[in-house]
Amino acid sequence: MTVSELVSRFPHAKAAGAGGYAARCPVHEDRVASLSIKEGADGRALLHCHAGCDTPTILAALGLTLADLFDAPSRPVSAPVPVLRSSSAAATYDYHAADGTLLHQVVRGADKSFRQRQPDGDGGWRWSGAGKRVPYRLEELANQPVVWIVEGEKDVETCRSHGLASTCNRGGAGKWKTEETQALVEAGVGRVWVVPDNDVPGRRHAQSIVEQCLAAGLTATLVALPDLPAHGDISDWFAAGGTPEALLALTQRPPAATPADVGAVPDLLSAEQTFQRVGEGRYQLEWPTLGIRMEAAQLHRDRDRDLHGELTVTTSLLGAKTVDGVLLWSSMNFSSQRTRASLATSLAGRSGAPQLDWLGAVETLALRSAQAEAEGQPIRPLADYPRPEETLFWDVSGLPILRQHPMIIFGDGGAAKSYLALHIAATLASRGIPVLYADFEFESDAHRERLERLTGTDMPRNLHYVRCVGPLIMEVDRLQRYIVEQQIQYLVCDSVAFAVPGRPEEAEHASAYFRAVRQLQVGSLHLAHTTKSLEHGTDKPFGSAFWSNGARSVWFVKRNSEDDTGNMVEVALMHRKSNTGRRLPTFGLRLVFLPDSTTIERFDIAQSAELSKALPIWQRIRSLVATKPMTIAELATELDAKHDSVSRIVRSMDLFRRDDQDRVRLATALNDGRF
């Protein structure tokens, strides 16, 4: 299939780079056109999703398979086939000990999620990955002269279908342990061929297995498959026409030269490279054929206009001195030539490939990042931007949760803000919306106990939790990586006071916080506190206009006193600001604490002597006359308000009508004859 044929299936694809295209990925909710399409050296169409969606799933969404990319004849364009997401099991893979005892089972969901479980001894399962580790299909590997190690169970089954003894480890790339290696030794395996997936984690994973097997006395060799698409694996290779004979022929080729050999690796500046913006103040320069990636993050200008940030270099080069694949990590002044030269010297020494032009690589990253920061986002007609989704919010217990913008809930300590936030997160997750709860204040134990009380034992698996120890501006990079990897659609930050490095009332902390929020590119909820100031305490978060201005929706939470038993909490939610529509009326939520559960429900706060004072007078009037008509004088007395004020409100609102006896009624009650 040609590039033009593939691009024709994406109605909003646009040219990007030399002969390439950018399109919206059909697998995840893509708002930034994260799918790259380009032509390979052999004329074949290649595609890569920068959010992490794998090629087979993307093609399936278009009604295609990997074989279609390798077919010369073109196929007629057809409508995309929708991807059905489900959490039900699509496949199960049993891990047995050498004697056949079932130790573990890996469950692959239809949504490509993976979970591990083990027999509980009573005929059931417990979800756990703990316990003895063994390679997959170990019971079939005894005294095998040759065993192929691949990255996943699906690939093992592909190899077995072609008559090849094969195995892998639980957990995917980076999870091969000494126990798996020792099991192969004890099984009497002769030779090991390790086949990597075509990406940096895959190559790093395969090389680690080779090194561990060699250290244990096994004969182990890495076998790289030719002509694989980005992130492709051995299943893709067989689907494109590969055969066992062709695979065996690859093992007869001379071993690849190591980076330490002079001239073995091409010059970095002449090798194929890609540069892309992956977030606000974050850029990547990658050499995909060499397994080298440089990333500049947290870029900002100081008072002298020098460009500062963090540099991270990862590689799968043989002989490189890495820590979990990271060759170098450092904060640096990208504007300083002396700093760039010093880091290049460190890279040359640690990489095992000093002949590479590391200084040129660092210079390229610094220059392109500085140019991209200066250019900023492309300027184009506003009409060319995609139209926002019609549904701008999710409704949770009557509270509109903005899908794409930050909102704030603030109030005094003990106003049940965290409980409400967890209720919102759990409700969204139960609807299939992946949510990340970033906890800057408490610990996982408290939230875990509350979650089970709110949802029961059927807790949503796509509600993710992370304990953050630093301010958001320091945590944002790892949160962004996880959001992209797990396709998170909503974020909860609990709470702002602990997520800033200083006094939250100060403008610089508020502006830096919201810059970090924008970098995450998902809708978000942020919990904040009131200030001790009596004048502004319930007007804005921390009494500061900076926080109120940064959010698109702001709600104030006021709690009443607990009931006599302490088993119930009632709160009023008051809409202080809205940039996406009109401000909504104040309403109430009641938290009821039962012995083993917590329920949250709406209630009429006009019936609460304490909370009803938070309502505007018209809402209190509506509540009073909803059950019986009342005169202006009676209403003024009940509300402790001026007679003229009550009369003016009744006259100005179509909600109310006066009957023949000059009593105030609801207009709807008068029309339908209820009174």
N, C-alpha and C positions, 0 to 999 in steps of 0.2 A: 504494500500500500504506500502511495506517495504522500508527501507532506500536504499537498493541496487537497487530496482526497480526505485526509484525516481532519484538516482544518475546516473543511466544509461542514463537518458535523458539529462545529461550535459556532452558533450564530453570532456571538459577540467577540470572536477572536480578533486580535489586532496584531499588526507587525511589531516585532520587538527584537532589536539587535540585528546582526547580519544574517538575513535569511530565516530568522526564527519568528515565532509567534507566541503571544501570551493569551491564555484563555481561562475561563472559570472552570475549576475542576467539578465534574458532575457528581463526585462521591460525597464531598463534604460541603457545608454551607460556606461557599467561597465568595467573599465580597471584594477580594483584591486581585483576582486573576492570577492565582498562584501556580497555574499549570503552564509549563514551557513545552513548546513543540518545535522541533527542528529536524533537519535532514542529516542522517548519518553519512559516513564516508562512502558507503555502498549505495546511497540513494534512498535507503529505507527511512521511514518516518520514525522518529524517536520522541518520547514524551516523558516528562518528569514533573511530579507534583511536589512543590517545595513545602507543603504542609505535611508530607509523609505518606499520602495515599499510594498504595502500590499499583504498579502498571496493570496487572490482570484485573483488579477491581475497577479501575478507570475504564478499561476496554469493555468490561462486562456492562457498564452503565451505558455504553454506546452500541451494544449489541454485537461486539467484536470479541475476538480472542487474540492471544499473542501470535498465533499462526497467521492471522491476517496481516500483521506487520511484516512478515517475512514473505508473504505471497506477492509475486510479481503482478498478476492480473488484478485490476481494480474491481471493487465490488460496488453495486449500486448503493446509494445513500439511503439509509432507513432511519426511522425515528428512534431516538435513544430509548433503551429499555430501562425502566426505573429500577433503582437498586432498592431491594427490600431489606430493611434492617430488622433484626430480631435478636433477642438475647438467648433464644433456645439453642440447644446443642446441635451443631452441624456435623461434628465428628468427635470421637473419643479415641484416645491413644493410651494403651496399657503399657506400663513399665513393670517388667517382671525381674525378679532375681534370677541368678543362673539356674536355680532348681525349679523355676516356674512359678514361684510365689508372687502373687500380685502385690506390688508395693505402692504404686501410685497410678493415677490416671490423669491425663491432661485432657481437658474439655475445651474444644474449640467452638465458640458460638458462631451463629450465622452472621453476627456483626463483626467477626474477626477478633473478638476478645478471647483471651486464653486464661483459664483458671485451672488450678491443680487441686486434686482431692485424693484421699486415701481411704481404704476400708476402715470402718470403725470397730470391726470385730463382731458386730451384731447384724450383719447383713446390709448395713447402710453405709453412708459416706460422711466424712468430715472434711471441710474445705481447708486444706493445709498443704504447704509444700515442704514441710519439715521432714526430717528422717533421712534414711540412707539413700544416697544417690547412685543410680546405675544408668548406663547408656540405654537408649531405646532399642528394643529387640535383642537384648543381651543374650536371651536364651537361644538365639539362632547363630551366635557368633563364635561358639566354641570351636577352636582349631581351624578357623577360616584362614586360608592363606592370604586373602586380600579383603579388606573392609574399607568401604567408602564412607567417610564422615561428611555429612552435609549439615545445613543449619536448622531444618525443621522436620517435624514428623511427616508432613505432606511430601517433602522431598525424599524422605526415606522410603515411603510407600511407592513413590515413582520409580526409584532405583530398584526396589524389589520386584516391581512389575516387569522390569527389564532383566531380571535374573541376577541382580547384583546384591551381594551382602552389604548392608548399609546400616548406619546408626546416626544418632544425634543426641543432644542433651536436653533436659528440661529447662525451660526458661528462655531459650533463644540465644542470640549473640551475647558473648561476654560471660556466659554462665557455665562454661565447661570447667569442671573442678578436678582436683587430683584423684578423687574417688572414681570418676569415669575412666581416667587413664589407667588406674590400677586394675579396674575391672577388665579392661582389654588385655592387660598383661596376664592376669590370672586365667582369662579365657583362652590363652594360647594363640592370640591373633598374630599372623605373620607380618604382613605389611599393611600400612595405613595410607590411603590417599585422601587428602582433605580438600574439598571443593568449596570455595568461598562464594557467597552472594556478591553481586556486582555493586557494592557500595563500601564506604569506608568502614562502618562497623563490621560488615561481613568479612572483609579482608583482614581486619584486625583480629576478629574472632578466630578465623582459620589459622592465621599465623601463630596465635597463642596455643592452639591445639597442637600444631606441628612441634612447637618448642617443648611443650609438656610431654608429648609422646617421645621425642628424641631423648629428653632427660631421663625418661623411664626405661630406655633401652630398646624402644620400638623403632622400626624403620618407618619414617613418616615423611611424606612429601606433599607440598601444596600443588594443586592442579587448577590453574585458572582457565575458565571456559571462554572461548573467543566469541565476539559478536553478540554479547548479551546487552540488552537495554539496561539503563540505569535501574538499580535495585532488582535486576533479574536474578534468577536462581537456576538450579539444574533442572527443575520441572519445566521452566520456560525453554531451556535449551533442548530438552527432549521434545517438547511440544512443537518447536520450530524445525524438527526433522533430525535431531541428534540420535545417534545409535550407540549401543554398547561398544561396537567395534571402533567407532570414531572416538568415543571417550577413552578407550584403551590406547588408541594411537596418540592421544594428547600426553599420555604418561611417558611416551618414548621420546618426546622432544627433549633437547638439552635443557637443564635447569636454568631458570631465569637468573641473569646476573644480579648480584647484590649491589646496592647503592655504593658500597665501598669501592667497587671496580671503577676505574677511571673511564668516563664516557659511557657507563652502563645506563645512566638515567639522562634523558635529554635536558637541555637547559630550560629552567623554569619559565623564562620570558618567551621562549619559542614554542613551548608545549601548549596544548589546548587548555584554556582557562576560562572561567566564568566569574563575573562580578555582579552582585545583586544586593539590593537593599532588603534586609529581612526584618526590619523594625525601625522604630524611631531612634535615630542615633546609633544604628547597628548595621554593619555591612559585612559581606563575606566575599572573599576571593578564593577560588577553588581550582585545583588541577585534578579533575576527576580520574584521569588515566594514571596519575601518580599517587593518588591517595593522600594529597596534601590540601589542607584547608586553613586559611587565615581568617580570623574574624576580629573586626574592630567594634567595640561596644561602648555604651555610655559616653558617647562623644559629646564634648561641650567645649566652649571657648572660655578662656580665663580673661582677666582684665587686660592682658597684653595681646589678646586675640590669638594666642597659641591654642592649638587643637589638642585636647587631652582626652584620654579614654583608656580602655583595657584592650590588650592584644592577647588573643588565644590562638595557638597554632596546634593543630592535631594532624597526625599522620599515621599511615600504616606501612611506611618504608621499613624494609628489613634492616635490622641493626640499629634502628633509632632508639634512643634512650627516652622512653615515654612513661608517663604515669597515667594508666587508664586511657592510653591513646593520646594524651596531651603532651606535646613536645615542649611547649613553653607557654606560660601565662604570666603577664606582667602589666602593671599600670605604666603608662608612658606618655610622653609629650610627642605626639605625632609630628609636630612642627620642628622638632629638634633633630638636625642631621646627625649630631653626635650620638643621640639616643638611638636613632635608627641603625647606625653603624654598629653600636655596641650589641644590640639585640641580634643583628644579622650574624655577628661573630659567635654568639651563643648558639644560634640555630645551626650554624655550620658545624660546631663542635659536637652537639648533641644528636644531630640527625644521622650521623654516619655517612653523610654525603656532602663533604666539604666542597666538592667541585661544582655544586649547584650555586647559582647566583642568588643567594639568600638576600643580599643587600638590595638587589634589583627587585626581588619579590616584596620586601618590606616597603621599598620606595613606591612600588606600584599600588599597594594597598593604601598607603598614607595619601598619595596623590589623588587616587580615585575617590577615597572617602571624603577628603577635603573638598573636592569638586562637587560631589553629591550633596554634601552639607550646604555648600554655598548655593547650589541650584535649588535645593529644597524640592518640594513636591511639584510636579508639572503644573503649569498654569494653562487652563483651558476654559472654554465657555461652560458656565454652570449648567446649561441645558444638556451638555454631553455627559454629565455624571449620571449614574444609574438612579432610577427612581426608587425611593425607599419603599420597603415593604409596607403594605397597607395596614397590617397588624403591627403597631409600634410597641405593643406591650403585652405581657402575660398577666392575666388576672389571678391573684392569689388571695383568697378570702376577702375579695372586694378591693384589694390594694393593687393598683396598676404598676407592674414591674417593667420598667423600660428595657427593651431588648437590646438597644445599641448604645445607650448613654449612661453616664454615672448618676446615681441618685443617693441621697443621704437620708438616713433616719437618725434623729438625735433626740436626746432627752437626759434627764437626771440619771445618776447611777441607780440601779435597781428597778428601772422602768421596763424590764423584760425585753430589751432591745436584742440581745443575743439569742434569746429564745425565739423571738419573732423572725430573726434573720435565718436561723436554722430551719424554722418551719417553712419559710419561703424557699430556701435551698432544697429541702427535702421534697417539697411539692413539685418544684420544677424538675428535679431529678426523676421523680416518679412518673412524670410525663414524657420521659425519654430525652430530656435536655441535660447534657453533661454540665455539671456545676463544680467549681473549685471553691472550697471554703478556706481562705487564708486567715489563719488565727495568729494575731500579734499579741494577744492578751492572756488567753487561758491555756489549757492543756487539752490533749485529745480525750482524756478520760471523761471529762465533764460533757463534752459534746457527744461522745459515743453513747453515754447513758441517756442523754436527752433525745438523741436520734431514735433510739429504740422505744422510748416512751411515746414519741410522736408517731412512729410508723409501725410499731410492732416488730416482730422478728423478720418480716419481709422488707428489710431495709434496702433502699435503692443502691445498686452497685456503681452507678455513675455519679454519685456524690463523692467527690474527692476531697481530701483534707491535707493541709500542709501547715506545720508549725513554723512560723517565721520569727527569727530572732533579731533581725536587723530592720532598719527602716525600709519602706517600700522602694525607695530609689536604689537601694542596694540589693533588694530581693527581685527586682523586676525582670532581670535577665533569665533567671532560672524559672520564674513563673511564666514568662513568655514562651520559653522552650516547652514547658509542660503543656501549656494551653494549645500550642500548635500540634504537639505530638498526640495529645488525647482529644483534640478537636473540642475543647471546652467552649461552651457558648455563654456562660455566665460566671461571674466572680463575686464573692462576698469577702469584704475586708473588715475584720473585727479586731481592733477598732482603730480609728484614725489617730487618736491620742498616742498610741504606742507604735504607730507606723510612720511617724515623722521624727527627725533627729533632734528636735528642739521644741520650743514653745509653739503649739499649733496656731496660736493667734497671729503669728508673724507671717507677712505676705510671702516671703521667700519660701517658706516651708509649704504653704498651700499651693503656690504655683509649681514648685518642683514635684509635689505629690500628684497633681493633675497631669503634668507632663508624663509621668510614669504611667498613670492610668491610661492615657491615650495610646501609649506604646503597646499596651496589652490588646487593644482592638476588640474588646468584647464589652457587652453590657455589664454593669457592676453596681453593687450595693455597698455603701460605706456607713459604718456606725460611728457616731460622734457624740460628744457630750455637750451639756450646757455650760455656761460660764457662771461664776458666782455673782456677776453683775445683776442687780435687780432690774436695771433698766433694759438690758438686752438679753437676759438669760434665756427667754423662750422665743426670741425673735429669729436668731440665726445660730448655726453651730458654732460653738466657742465664742458667741457674740461677735463673730467676724464676717464681714461682707465677702471676704476672699473665698471662704468655703461655700457660702451660699451662691456666689456668682459662678463658681466652678462646676457645680452640679446642675443638672437639668430638671431635677425634681427634688424637693426637700420636704420631709415630713417631721413634725414634732410629736413625740410620744409623751403623754402625761399619764401617770399611774395613780389610781385611787388607793385608799387604804385597803388592806386585805380584809376578807370577811372574818368573822369570829373564829372559824375553824382553821384559817390559814390555808385552805384548800382551793382558793380561787383568787385570781388577780384580774382586775378589769383595767383596761387602758383606753385612752382616747387618742386617735391619730388625727392631727391637724395639718392640713396641706399649706405649707408656708410659701412654696414657690413652684411654678410649673412653666417650663419653656416649650412644652410639647402640646399644650392645650390649656383649657380653663382650669383654674384651681377647683378642686373637688371639695364637697362638704365634709365636715368632720364626722367621723364615725367611730364606733367602739368595737373592740375585740376582747373576748373573755377567755382567759386561760384557766382551765379546770384541771386540777391535779388529783387524779385517782390513784389508788394504790400502785398500779402497774402501768399507768399510761397518762398521757397529757392530751387534752383536746383543746382546740382553739376554734372559737365560733364568733359570729357577729352578734351584737346586742345593741339595743336602743339606749344610748347614753343619756338621753333626755330623762330616763327613769332613775338616773343616779344623781342624788343630791349634790355630790361632790364634783363629778365630771360634767354634769350638764352646764356648769358655769363656763365651760370651755366653748360651748356652742354659741354661734351668733343668735341674736334675739329671734330672727325669723324662724330658725330651726326649732327653738324652744316653743314658739307660738304654734308651729305646725304640730308638734307633739301634743300640746295641751288640747287643741281643738280637734285632734284626730278622733277623740273618743266622745266629746260632747261640745256643743257650741258654748262660747263664752263671750261676755261683753268686753269692751275695751278696758273698762274700769277693773273688771275681774282679772283680766290678763295682766294689767299693770301691777296690781297688788301681788299676784302670784309670782311675777317675774322680778319684783322689786325694781321696776323701771318706770320712767316718766310716762304719763298718760299720752302726751303729744308724740313721743317717740314710737310707742306702740301703734298709735293711730296712723302715723305716717307710713310705717312699714306695711300695715294692712292695706292702706290705700294704694301703695306703689307696686304691690306684687299680685300678679294674676293668680297666684296660688290660693288666695283667700277671697271670700265673698261675705257680704253682710245680708242677713235675712230680714224679714219684715219687722222683727223685734230688735233690730240693730245688734244682733249677736254675730260673732265671727265664726265662720265655718270654713272647712276646706272646700274649694271649688268643686272638686270631684265628688265629695260627699253630698253637696247640694244638688249637683246634676243627676246623680243616680238615686236620689231620694232616700239616702241612708238616715238623714235626720229630718 
